[in-house]
């Protein structure tokens, strides 16, 4: 092999730099037909359909000795579906002697109040109520 050929093989190739983007001009990302992250997350959340309980709601349930059976939670899930179908965003669910504020959009129980704590209490930021 000729020494000239060896030096040509070992020489690293230098690629040209990409064209400079003018300062202050945002990068353009072509639109796609694929769903965005928020749409995928919302679809996954609604696909599971199960209500979640916030840390605050869990603390209230424990501190007030409120027990919910799996049947209670199933009935709450069904009611959340009905509320969503009617366009509710935040609902007050009444289940026996327990009131719960539920974010229908996020499928999350925000807080829970027992019968004794409910007296002379005002629930705000709700747009619907459901008796279960």
C-alpha positions in Angstrom: 0.0 0.0 0.0 1.3 3.4 -0.9 2.0 5.8 2.1 -0.2 8.5 0.4 -3.2 6.1 0.5 -2.6 5.5 4.2 -2.5 9.2 5.1 -5.8 9.7 3.2 -7.5 6.9 5.1 -6.4 8.1 8.6 -7.2 11.8 8.0 -10.4 12.7 9.9 -13.0 14.2 7.7 -14.3 17.7 8.7 -18.0 18.3 8.1 -19.2 21.8 7.3 -21.0 23.5 10.2 -24.8 23.9 10.0 -26.0 27.2 8.7 -26.3 29.8 11.5 -29.8 30.7 12.6 -30.4 34.5 12.8 -30.4 35.8 16.3 -33.9 36.2 17.8 -35.6 33.9 15.4 -37.3 30.9 17.1 -36.8 27.4 15.8 -39.7 26.3 13.8 -41.0 22.8 14.5 -43.2 21.4 11.7 -46.7 20.5 12.9 -47.5 16.8 13.2 -50.8 15.0 13.3 -49.6 13.1 16.4 -51.3 14.1 19.7 -49.2 16.4 22.0 -48.1 15.4 25.5 -51.1 17.0 27.3 -53.6 15.1 25.0 -51.8 11.8 25.7 -51.7 12.4 29.4 -55.4 13.4 29.6 -56.4 10.4 27.5 -54.4 8.1 29.8 -56.0 9.7 32.9 -59.5 9.3 31.5 -58.8 5.8 30.2 -58.1 4.5 33.7 -61.2 6.4 34.8 -60.4 5.9 38.5 -60.7 8.8 40.9 -57.5 9.7 42.7 -57.4 11.1 46.2 -55.1 14.1 46.9 -52.8 14.0 49.9 -55.0 16.6 51.5 -58.1 14.4 51.0 -56.3 11.3 52.3 -55.3 13.2 55.5 -58.9 14.4 56.0 -60.3 10.9 55.6 -57.8 9.6 58.1 -58.1 12.4 60.7 -62.0 12.3 60.6 -62.2 8.4 60.6 -64.0 8.3 57.3 -64.0 4.9 55.7 -64.9 4.4 52.1 -65.6 0.9 50.7 -64.6 -0.2 47.2 -68.3 0.0 46.4 -68.4 3.6 47.6 -65.5 4.5 45.4 -67.1 2.7 42.4 -70.2 4.7 42.9 -68.2 7.9 43.1 -66.4 6.9 39.8 -69.7 6.4 38.1 -71.0 9.7 39.4 -67.8 11.5 38.2 -68.5 10.1 34.7 -72.1 11.4 34.8 -70.9 14.8 36.0 -68.2 15.0 33.3 -70.9 14.1 30.7 -72.9 17.1 31.9 -69.9 19.4 31.7 -69.1 19.7 35.4 -65.7 20.9 36.4 -65.7 20.9 40.3 -68.4 19.0 42.1 -69.6 18.4 45.6 -70.3 14.8 46.2 -72.6 13.8 49.1 -72.1 10.2 50.2 -74.1 9.3 53.3 -72.8 11.8 55.9 -69.6 12.7 54.0 -69.1 15.6 51.6 -66.3 15.6 49.1 -65.1 18.2 46.7 -64.1 16.5 43.5 -62.2 17.9 40.5 -64.1 16.3 37.7 -61.5 17.5 35.1 -58.6 16.0 37.0 -60.5 13.0 38.4 -59.2 13.9 41.9 -61.0 14.1 45.2 -59.7 17.3 46.7 -61.1 17.2 50.3 -63.5 15.3 52.5 -65.7 16.6 55.3 -67.7 14.4 57.8 -71.2 15.3 59.0 -70.0 17.0 62.2 -67.5 19.2 60.5 -70.0 20.1 57.8 -72.1 22.2 60.0 -72.1 25.9 59.1 -69.6 25.2 56.4 -69.6 26.9 53.0 -68.3 25.0 49.9 -66.9 27.3 47.3 -65.5 26.9 43.8 -68.0 24.2 42.8 -70.3 24.2 39.8 -72.3 21.1 40.6 -73.5 18.8 43.3 -74.3 15.1 43.3 -76.1 13.0 46.0 -74.7 9.5 45.9 
